[in-house]
Amino acid sequence: MENMLLLDITTFDPENILELFKRWEHVESLDYSKGLKVVYQLFDAGGGRVITLYEVETVKDYMTHNLPFTDLCQIEVFPVVESSEFKRFASRYMTQLNAEGTSP
């Protein structure tokens, strides 16, 4: 099975930032999320948000990593695919539909 990409937008109250950083350090030191890799992470320059792209083996790996933050943050998560992968999929799909005489 192929790993999944998950895009996570975490919003937090800036007054909780010290507690949040303590938890991040603790969670990252545990090494229990072997099925999770942070691919890219951005912090909102205005404060209060972090955008993270994860590569995960299972959704459980993602949940295990983020559970310690749910009382301090609002977390939105979206499954995503790379644009090149999406273009290949869409091209195959359109070719198949055209061959069947069906238009989208």
C-alpha positions as CSV (number, residue, x, y, z in Angstrom):
1,M,0.0,0.0,0.0
2,E,1.2,3.5,-0.9
3,N,1.7,6.2,1.8
4,M,-0.8,9.0,1.9
5,L,-0.2,12.7,2.0
6,L,-2.2,14.7,4.5
7,L,-2.3,18.5,4.7
8,D,-3.0,19.8,8.1
9,I,-4.0,23.4,9.1
10,T,-3.6,23.8,12.8
11,T,-5.0,27.0,14.4
12,F,-4.2,28.0,17.9
13,D,-4.5,30.9,20.3
14,P,-1.1,32.7,20.4
15,E,-1.3,32.8,24.2
16,N,-0.9,28.9,24.2
17,I,2.3,29.0,22.1
18,L,4.6,28.1,25.0
19,E,2.6,25.0,26.0
20,L,2.2,24.1,22.3
21,F,6.0,24.2,21.7
22,K,6.6,22.1,24.9
23,R,4.2,19.5,23.6
24,W,5.8,19.5,20.1
25,E,9.2,18.9,21.6
26,H,7.9,16.1,23.8
27,V,5.9,14.4,21.0
28,E,8.9,14.6,18.6
29,S,11.2,13.1,21.2
30,L,8.9,10.0,21.6
31,D,9.6,8.4,18.2
32,Y,6.3,6.5,18.3
33,S,5.1,7.8,15.0
34,K,7.3,5.7,12.8
35,G,4.6,5.7,10.1
36,L,4.5,9.5,10.0
37,K,6.9,11.9,8.3
38,V,6.7,15.7,8.3
39,V,7.3,16.6,4.6
40,Y,7.0,20.4,4.9
41,Q,5.9,22.8,7.6
42,L,5.0,26.5,7.5
43,F,4.2,28.9,10.3
44,D,1.8,31.8,9.5
45,A,3.9,35.0,9.8
46,G,0.9,36.6,11.5
47,G,0.8,33.9,14.2
48,G,-1.8,31.5,15.3
49,R,-1.5,28.9,12.4
50,V,0.8,26.1,11.3
51,I,0.4,24.4,7.9
52,T,2.0,20.9,7.7
53,L,2.2,18.4,4.9
54,Y,2.6,14.8,6.3
55,E,3.4,11.5,4.6
56,V,1.7,8.8,6.6
57,E,1.3,5.0,6.3
58,T,-2.1,5.1,8.0
59,V,-4.5,7.6,9.4
60,K,-3.8,6.1,12.8
61,D,-0.2,7.3,12.6
62,Y,-1.5,10.8,12.0
63,M,-4.0,10.6,14.8
64,T,-1.5,9.3,17.3
65,H,0.9,12.2,16.4
66,N,-1.7,14.9,16.7
67,L,-3.9,13.7,19.6
68,P,-1.8,15.5,22.3
69,F,-2.6,18.9,20.7
70,T,-6.4,18.6,20.4
71,D,-7.1,20.6,23.6
72,L,-5.0,23.5,22.5
73,C,-5.7,23.6,18.7
74,Q,-8.3,23.4,16.1
75,I,-7.0,21.0,13.4
76,E,-8.3,20.6,9.9
77,V,-6.9,17.8,7.8
78,F,-7.2,17.0,4.1
79,P,-6.0,14.1,2.1
80,V,-4.0,15.5,-0.9
81,V,-2.1,14.3,-4.0
82,E,0.8,15.9,-5.8
83,S,-0.3,17.8,-8.9
84,S,1.7,15.6,-11.3
85,E,-0.1,12.5,-9.9
86,F,-3.4,14.2,-10.2
87,K,-2.7,15.2,-13.8
88,R,-1.8,11.5,-14.7
89,F,-5.0,10.3,-13.0
90,A,-7.1,12.9,-14.8
91,S,-5.5,12.2,-18.1
92,R,-6.2,8.4,-17.8
93,Y,-9.7,9.1,-16.6
94,M,-10.5,11.4,-19.6
95,T,-8.9,9.0,-22.0
96,Q,-11.1,6.2,-20.7
97,L,-14.2,8.3,-20.8
98,N,-13.5,9.4,-24.4
99,A,-12.8,5.8,-25.4
100,E,-16.2,4.8,-24.0
101,G,-17.9,7.7,-25.9
102,T,-18.9,9.4,-22.6
103,S,-18.0,13.0,-22.0
104,P,-17.5,14.3,-18.4
